[in-house]
């Protein structure tokens, strides 16, 4: 018993773990199996937790916004689609303007 007190904390932990390694590995495996069995009960959500009461002015305005525009995730997709179409339109006009300039330069040369 005195020998245990003469060791440092981490030396004592290391000694207990190494002397009982089969027990420690069994505990880790058992814990992993028990937690894996609970996997079917895990549910993921993409909404944020609402900490405000339902009658708070910020929450009321936010719910009115959702009623008017729908879920906030859809706005990002629509915004990306519009941005992509706008970028394609700009690139189309730039390509045509460069093509037109090269035609005008060729006409001046001849």
N, C-alpha and C positions, 0 to 999 in steps of 0.2 A: 504494500500500500504506500509506503514512503517512497518507493521507487517511482510510482506514478506521479507523485507531487514534485519529484526532482526533474521531471521532463518538462519541456516547454509545451505550450498549447498545441501547436501544429505537429510537433513530434508525437504527442499523445494521440491526436486524431489520425495521423498516418499509421501509427502502430495498430490502433483499433481496426482501421479499414483493412490493412494488409493481413492482419490475423484472421479477420472474418470476411474475406473477400467473396466466398461463395454466398454467404448470407447477404452481403451488400449487393452483389449482382442479382440475386434472387429478388430482392426488394425493388431494384430498378426495373427488372423485367416484369414483375407483378404490377407495379405502378403503371408501366407503359401499357400493359394489356388492359388494365381497368380503365384507363383514360381512353384507349382506342375503342372500347366497347361503348363509350358515351358519345362517340363521334356522330351517331345518327341523331342525337338530340341538339346538336349545335345548329343554330340558324344565323345566317349573316344578313345584314340589312345595309342598304346604302343611304338611308336617311339619317339625319343627325338627331341626337337626343334633344328633345324640347324641354328645357329647364324652366321656361316661363309659364306662368298660369295662363289659362285659356282667355281670360278677360284682360290681359295686359295689352296696351295699345300697340306695341310692336308686333305681338303675336296676331292681333286682329288685322293689322295692315298686311302682314305677311300672308295670312289666310285669304284675304281679299285679293291679293296679288295672284296667289295660286288659283283661286276661282276664276280670275279673269284670263290668265295666260297659261294655266296648266302647270305641270311639274317643271321644276327648274332645269332638269337634265335635258329636256327637249330643246330648250333655248340654245344650248351650246351646240347641239347638232345642227340646228337650223342656221346658226351663225356661221359655223364652219362651212356649210354647204353654200351659203350666200357668198362668203369670202372666196371660196374656191371658184365659183362661177364668175365673180367679179375679177379675180386674178386671171382667169382664162380669157375673159373679154379684153382686159388690158393688154395681155400678151398678143392677142389676135390683132388688135389695132396697132401695136408697136411693130409687129412683123409686117403688116401691110404698109405702114408708113415707110419702113426701111426699104421694102420692095419698090414702092413708088419712087423713092429718092434715087435708087439705083437706075430705074428706068429713065428718069429725067436726066441723070448724068450721062447715060449712054446716048440719049437723044442729042445732048449738047455736043458730044464728041463727034458725032457723025454729021 
